[in-house]
């Protein structure tokens, strides 16, 4: 069953996210509407939250940082993020592997 907070495009995973900067820790935090909520410790200043988000997602999906691409929402909290050929699906985010 297709979920609203993600979509597979061939072997790539497209995530529809809501980012919360200035959080107490980096973590997935359930859903925010129909988007995956991601909490990031870094502030939303000078691209620090985006850089921390890319670092967090690269660790969670076991891919290199250049395999995480912010396709929409670079300057906002609502982001569409492509994970190129993820090696692992993190627990607890309700994404079915292909």
HUTA-V494860 format. One record per pair of residues at least 24 apart in sequence whose ideal C-beta (glycine too) atoms are under 10 Angstrom apart, sorted by the first residue. I is the first residue (numbers start at 1). J is the second residue. Records with the same first field share a line. If there is no record, write none. Layout:
BEGIN
I = J / J
END
This chain:
BEGIN
1 = 96
2 = 96
3 = 31 / 34 / 36 / 93 / 94 / 95 / 96
4 = 31 / 33 / 34 / 35 / 36
5 = 30 / 31 / 32 / 33 / 34 / 35 / 36 / 37 / 93 / 94 / 95
6 = 35 / 36 / 81 / 83 / 89 / 93 / 94 / 95 / 96
7 = 80 / 95
8 = 86 / 95 / 96 / 97 / 98
9 = 82 / 98
10 = 84 / 85 / 98
11 = 83 / 84 / 85 / 86 / 98
12 = 67 / 69 / 82 / 83 / 84 / 85 / 86 / 98
13 = 57 / 61 / 63 / 81 / 82 / 83 / 84 / 85 / 86 / 89 / 95 / 97 / 98
14 = 69 / 71 / 80 / 81 / 82 / 83
15 = 57 / 61 / 68 / 71 / 79 / 80 / 81 / 82 / 83 / 86 / 93 / 95
16 = 72 / 73 / 78 / 79 / 80 / 81
17 = 53 / 57 / 70 / 73 / 77 / 78 / 79 / 80 / 81
18 = 73 / 76 / 77 / 78 / 79
19 = 44 / 49 / 50 / 52 / 53 / 70 / 73 / 76 / 77 / 78 / 79 / 81
20 = 44 / 49 / 77
21 = 45 / 48 / 49 / 50 / 52 / 53 / 77
22 = 49
23 = 49 / 52
26 = 52 / 53 / 55 / 56 / 57 / 59 / 60
27 = 56 / 60 / 90 / 92
28 = 56 / 57 / 60 / 90 / 91 / 92 / 93 / 94
29 = 92 / 93
30 = 92 / 93 / 94
31 = 93 / 94
32 = 77 / 78
33 = 78
35 = 77 / 78 / 79 / 80
36 = 79 / 81 / 93 / 94 / 95
37 = 77 / 93
38 = 77 / 79 / 81 / 93
44 = 75 / 76 / 77
47 = 74 / 75
49 = 77
50 = 74 / 75 / 79 / 81
53 = 79 / 81
54 = 81
57 = 81 / 83 / 86 / 90
58 = 83 / 86
59 = 88 / 90
60 = 86 / 88 / 89 / 90 / 91 / 93
61 = 85 / 86 / 87 / 88 / 89 / 90 / 95
62 = 86 / 87 / 88 / 89 / 90
63 = 87 / 88
END
